[in-house]
């Protein structure tokens, strides 16, 4: 039997759906998490019933009474071994090619991916009346006001709804913006500035009762209580396999398996992705984490990306900027001839410039002599000067002038704060 890994959690480490040990060696799933109050409701893994005391009252466990459980890879759900998701963003031509390659949606039987939708980036967002993303909520969006929900409803056929409801006759099944909604919240308002760009979204159906009955433990809970709606997700999702050396490899496989899409190494590189964001003038993260085990990659396709159709689907490559031919370009490292460790030792050359927050360093491009910034803790670059904690960059609505504001201190400044 595999040895179970146990980790003493902080309250903020425990979320809905977490697999935990309670009362010693008993295992359960977190049904409700109230981290600010340090209270958690646990359902037993075998019975799926909430844990109650002798009087029938629900027991509110504190984090100190729980241990996070990580199962052996052979029996764990996808998150236990690591999981990758990828959201592909491209123009109309890219999306038409991919949708044509994927083919028409199947409204007869359940598949891993039922349909692909190209959702305009300008419309990916919820209203103030919609709830924040919560994987354990069956409904998060206001059907009447949420533009994303309405787009999904328009794009998903009625026959798909009928199939989903046949799969789960025991509950009410509806369309739900799911991991695409989560990605939009993580990316922020700059997503809506990508006019003429589209998010490739994979549509999944709930699992049928036959699948749920044969499952057990966390997998059964996940099938029955979490993935129980028609979900508008990101482009692809996959558990990390033993042979994969990184979650990026898992993300690339997810995109190929879900959408029949492959990308060249150059398009996957952080350098190219960061260049595209700078070119478009948007602050879109390269990646974000959904909990400690799931990494989500945000990939933009350049408008001049060239596509090739092969037996495994469509391959996109970047266009060589030097001679106009198609091929894998030579990408100059962002750090020039020196690596990050060397740049840390070369900060004296910037001593006359304002101090940076802890964890940030300056780097000078060997090619353009331009200075940019590197976050050594999260290993990512920025062309905007990092601000001290509590400060945000603002723009005056009346004059358009940029200023900096600290809400906690109630201070504003037209100069970049360095405190």
RAQUI-V284676 format. One record per residue. N is the residue number from 1. SS is DSSP state (H for helix, E for strand, - for the rest). PSI is psi as a letter, one per 20 degrees, with the letter a starting at -180 (* if undefined). Layout:
# RAQUI-V284676
n=N ss=SS psi=PSI
n=N ss=SS psi=PSI
This chain:
# RAQUI-V284676
n=1 ss=- psi=p
n=2 ss=- psi=q
n=3 ss=- psi=p
n=4 ss=- psi=p
n=5 ss=E psi=p
n=6 ss=E psi=p
n=7 ss=E psi=p
n=8 ss=E psi=o
n=9 ss=- psi=q
n=10 ss=- psi=q
n=11 ss=H psi=h
n=12 ss=H psi=i
n=13 ss=H psi=i
n=14 ss=- psi=p
n=15 ss=- psi=r
n=16 ss=- psi=p
n=17 ss=- psi=i
n=18 ss=- psi=q
n=19 ss=E psi=p
n=20 ss=E psi=r
n=21 ss=E psi=p
n=22 ss=E psi=q
n=23 ss=- psi=l
n=24 ss=- psi=d
n=25 ss=- psi=j
n=26 ss=E psi=q
n=27 ss=E psi=q
n=28 ss=E psi=r
n=29 ss=E psi=p
n=30 ss=E psi=o
n=31 ss=E psi=h
n=32 ss=E psi=p
n=33 ss=E psi=p
n=34 ss=E psi=m
n=35 ss=H psi=g
n=36 ss=H psi=h
n=37 ss=H psi=i
n=38 ss=- psi=l
n=39 ss=E psi=p
n=40 ss=E psi=p
n=41 ss=E psi=p
n=42 ss=E psi=p
n=43 ss=E psi=p
n=44 ss=E psi=p
n=45 ss=- psi=h
n=46 ss=- psi=g
n=47 ss=- psi=i
n=48 ss=- psi=j
n=49 ss=- psi=q
n=50 ss=E psi=q
n=51 ss=- psi=p
n=52 ss=E psi=r
n=53 ss=- psi=a
n=54 ss=- psi=h
n=55 ss=- psi=j
n=56 ss=- psi=j
n=57 ss=- psi=q
n=58 ss=E psi=p
n=59 ss=- psi=p
n=60 ss=- psi=o
n=61 ss=E psi=q
n=62 ss=- psi=r
n=63 ss=H psi=h
n=64 ss=H psi=i
n=65 ss=H psi=j
n=66 ss=E psi=q
n=67 ss=E psi=p
n=68 ss=E psi=p
n=69 ss=E psi=p
n=70 ss=E psi=o
n=71 ss=- psi=r
n=72 ss=- psi=q
n=73 ss=- psi=h
n=74 ss=- psi=h
n=75 ss=- psi=i
n=76 ss=- psi=q
n=77 ss=- psi=r
n=78 ss=- psi=h
n=79 ss=- psi=h
n=80 ss=- psi=h
n=81 ss=- psi=i
n=82 ss=- psi=q
n=83 ss=E psi=q
n=84 ss=E psi=q
n=85 ss=E psi=q
n=86 ss=E psi=p
n=87 ss=E psi=o
n=88 ss=E psi=p
n=89 ss=E psi=p
n=90 ss=E psi=a
n=91 ss=E psi=a
n=92 ss=H psi=g
n=93 ss=H psi=g
n=94 ss=H psi=g
n=95 ss=H psi=h
n=96 ss=H psi=g
n=97 ss=H psi=g
n=98 ss=H psi=g
n=99 ss=H psi=h
n=100 ss=H psi=g
n=101 ss=H psi=h
n=102 ss=H psi=h
n=103 ss=- psi=a
n=104 ss=- psi=q
n=105 ss=- psi=q
n=106 ss=- psi=o
n=107 ss=- psi=j
n=108 ss=- psi=g
n=109 ss=- psi=q
n=110 ss=- psi=p
n=111 ss=- psi=r
n=112 ss=- psi=g
n=113 ss=- psi=o
n=114 ss=- psi=h
n=115 ss=E psi=q
n=116 ss=E psi=p
n=117 ss=E psi=q
n=118 ss=E psi=o
n=119 ss=E psi=p
n=120 ss=E psi=p
n=121 ss=H psi=h
n=122 ss=H psi=i
n=123 ss=H psi=j
n=124 ss=- psi=n
n=125 ss=- psi=q
n=126 ss=- psi=r
n=127 ss=- psi=r
n=128 ss=- psi=i
n=129 ss=- psi=i
n=130 ss=- psi=q
n=131 ss=- psi=q
n=132 ss=- psi=r
n=133 ss=- psi=p
n=134 ss=- psi=o
n=135 ss=- psi=i
n=136 ss=- psi=j
n=137 ss=- psi=p
n=138 ss=- psi=h
n=139 ss=- psi=p
n=140 ss=- psi=i
n=141 ss=- psi=q
n=142 ss=- psi=o
n=143 ss=- psi=h
n=144 ss=- psi=h
n=145 ss=- psi=h
n=146 ss=- psi=o
n=147 ss=H psi=h
n=148 ss=H psi=g
n=149 ss=H psi=g
n=150 ss=H psi=g
n=151 ss=H psi=g
n=152 ss=H psi=g
n=153 ss=H psi=h
n=154 ss=H psi=h
n=155 ss=H psi=i
n=156 ss=- psi=p
n=157 ss=- psi=q
n=158 ss=H psi=h
n=159 ss=H psi=h
n=160 ss=H psi=g
n=161 ss=H psi=g
n=162 ss=H psi=g
n=163 ss=H psi=g
n=164 ss=H psi=g
n=165 ss=H psi=h
n=166 ss=H psi=h
n=167 ss=H psi=h
n=168 ss=- psi=m
n=169 ss=- psi=i
n=170 ss=- psi=i
n=171 ss=- psi=r
n=172 ss=- psi=p
n=173 ss=- psi=p
n=174 ss=- psi=r
n=175 ss=E psi=p
n=176 ss=E psi=o
n=177 ss=E psi=p
n=178 ss=- psi=d
n=179 ss=H psi=h
n=180 ss=H psi=h
n=181 ss=H psi=g
n=182 ss=H psi=g
n=183 ss=H psi=g
n=184 ss=H psi=h
n=185 ss=H psi=h
n=186 ss=H psi=h
n=187 ss=H psi=g
n=188 ss=- psi=a
n=189 ss=H psi=i
n=190 ss=H psi=h
n=191 ss=H psi=g
n=192 ss=H psi=i
n=193 ss=H psi=i
n=194 ss=- psi=m
n=195 ss=- psi=p
n=196 ss=- psi=j
n=197 ss=E psi=q
n=198 ss=E psi=q
n=199 ss=E psi=p
n=200 ss=E psi=o
n=201 ss=E psi=p
n=202 ss=E psi=p
n=203 ss=E psi=p
n=204 ss=E psi=q
n=205 ss=- psi=r
n=206 ss=- psi=q
n=207 ss=- psi=q
n=208 ss=- psi=r
n=209 ss=H psi=h
n=210 ss=H psi=g
n=211 ss=H psi=g
n=212 ss=H psi=g
n=213 ss=H psi=h
n=214 ss=H psi=i
n=215 ss=- psi=r
n=216 ss=- psi=r
n=217 ss=H psi=b
n=218 ss=H psi=h
n=219 ss=H psi=g
n=220 ss=H psi=g
n=221 ss=H psi=g
n=222 ss=H psi=g
n=223 ss=H psi=g
n=224 ss=H psi=h
n=225 ss=H psi=h
n=226 ss=H psi=f
n=227 ss=- psi=m
n=228 ss=- psi=j
n=229 ss=- psi=r
n=230 ss=E psi=o
n=231 ss=E psi=p
n=232 ss=E psi=o
n=233 ss=- psi=a
n=234 ss=- psi=a
n=235 ss=- psi=h
n=236 ss=E psi=q
n=237 ss=E psi=p
n=238 ss=E psi=q
n=239 ss=E psi=q
n=240 ss=- psi=p
n=241 ss=- psi=q
n=242 ss=- psi=h
n=243 ss=- psi=i
n=244 ss=- psi=p
n=245 ss=- psi=i
n=246 ss=- psi=r
n=247 ss=H psi=h
n=248 ss=H psi=g
n=249 ss=H psi=h
n=250 ss=H psi=h
n=251 ss=H psi=g
n=252 ss=H psi=h
n=253 ss=H psi=h
n=254 ss=H psi=g
n=255 ss=H psi=h
n=256 ss=H psi=g
n=257 ss=H psi=h
n=258 ss=H psi=g
n=259 ss=H psi=i
n=260 ss=- psi=l
n=261 ss=E psi=p
n=262 ss=E psi=q
n=263 ss=E psi=q
n=264 ss=- psi=r
n=265 ss=H psi=h
n=266 ss=H psi=g
n=267 ss=H psi=h
n=268 ss=H psi=i
n=269 ss=- psi=q
n=270 ss=H psi=h
n=271 ss=H psi=g
n=272 ss=H psi=g
n=273 ss=H psi=h
n=274 ss=H psi=h
n=275 ss=H psi=g
n=276 ss=H psi=g
n=277 ss=H psi=g
n=278 ss=H psi=g
n=279 ss=H psi=h
n=280 ss=H psi=i
n=281 ss=- psi=k
n=282 ss=- psi=q
n=283 ss=- psi=n
n=284 ss=- psi=p
n=285 ss=- psi=q
n=286 ss=- psi=h
n=287 ss=E psi=r
n=288 ss=E psi=r
n=289 ss=E psi=p
n=290 ss=E psi=n
n=291 ss=- psi=a
n=292 ss=- psi=i
n=293 ss=- psi=i
n=294 ss=E psi=p
n=295 ss=E psi=p
n=296 ss=E psi=p
n=297 ss=E psi=p
n=298 ss=E psi=o
n=299 ss=E psi=p
n=300 ss=E psi=p
n=301 ss=- psi=p
n=302 ss=- psi=q
n=303 ss=- psi=h
n=304 ss=- psi=j
n=305 ss=- psi=p
n=306 ss=E psi=p
n=307 ss=E psi=q
n=308 ss=E psi=p
n=309 ss=E psi=p
n=310 ss=E psi=a
n=311 ss=- psi=h
n=312 ss=- psi=j
n=313 ss=E psi=b
n=314 ss=E psi=p
n=315 ss=E psi=p
n=316 ss=E psi=p
n=317 ss=E psi=q
n=318 ss=- psi=q
n=319 ss=E psi=p
n=320 ss=- psi=o
n=321 ss=- psi=i
n=322 ss=- psi=g
n=323 ss=- psi=j
n=324 ss=- psi=j
n=325 ss=- psi=r
n=326 ss=E psi=p
n=327 ss=- psi=r
n=328 ss=- psi=o
n=329 ss=- psi=r
n=330 ss=- psi=o
n=331 ss=- psi=p
n=332 ss=- psi=p
n=333 ss=- psi=q
n=334 ss=- psi=h
n=335 ss=- psi=j
n=336 ss=- psi=c
n=337 ss=- psi=i
n=338 ss=- psi=q
n=339 ss=- psi=r
n=340 ss=H psi=h
n=341 ss=H psi=h
n=342 ss=H psi=h
n=343 ss=H psi=h
n=344 ss=H psi=h
n=345 ss=- psi=j
n=346 ss=- psi=k
n=347 ss=H psi=i
n=348 ss=H psi=h
n=349 ss=H psi=i
n=350 ss=H psi=j
n=351 ss=- psi=h
n=352 ss=- psi=i
n=353 ss=- psi=r
n=354 ss=- psi=q
n=355 ss=- psi=q
n=356 ss=- psi=q
n=357 ss=- psi=q
n=358 ss=- psi=p
n=359 ss=- psi=i
n=360 ss=E psi=q
n=361 ss=E psi=r
n=362 ss=E psi=q
n=363 ss=E psi=p
n=364 ss=E psi=p
n=365 ss=- psi=p
n=366 ss=- psi=h
n=367 ss=- psi=g
n=368 ss=- psi=i
n=369 ss=- psi=j
n=370 ss=- psi=q
n=371 ss=E psi=p
n=372 ss=E psi=a
n=373 ss=E psi=q
n=374 ss=E psi=p
n=375 ss=E psi=o
n=376 ss=- psi=h
n=377 ss=- psi=h
n=378 ss=- psi=j
n=379 ss=- psi=l
n=380 ss=E psi=q
n=381 ss=E psi=r
n=382 ss=E psi=p
n=383 ss=- psi=i
n=384 ss=- psi=p
n=385 ss=- psi=p
n=386 ss=- psi=q
n=387 ss=- psi=q
n=388 ss=- psi=q
n=389 ss=- psi=p
n=390 ss=- psi=i
n=391 ss=E psi=q
n=392 ss=E psi=q
n=393 ss=E psi=p
n=394 ss=E psi=r
n=395 ss=E psi=p
n=396 ss=- psi=p
n=397 ss=- psi=h
n=398 ss=- psi=h
n=399 ss=- psi=i
n=400 ss=- psi=j
n=401 ss=- psi=p
n=402 ss=E psi=p
n=403 ss=E psi=r
n=404 ss=E psi=q
n=405 ss=E psi=p
n=406 ss=E psi=o
n=407 ss=- psi=h
n=408 ss=- psi=g
n=409 ss=- psi=i
n=410 ss=- psi=l
n=411 ss=E psi=q
n=412 ss=E psi=q
n=413 ss=E psi=q
n=414 ss=- psi=i
n=415 ss=- psi=q
n=416 ss=- psi=p
n=417 ss=- psi=q
n=418 ss=- psi=j
n=419 ss=- psi=*
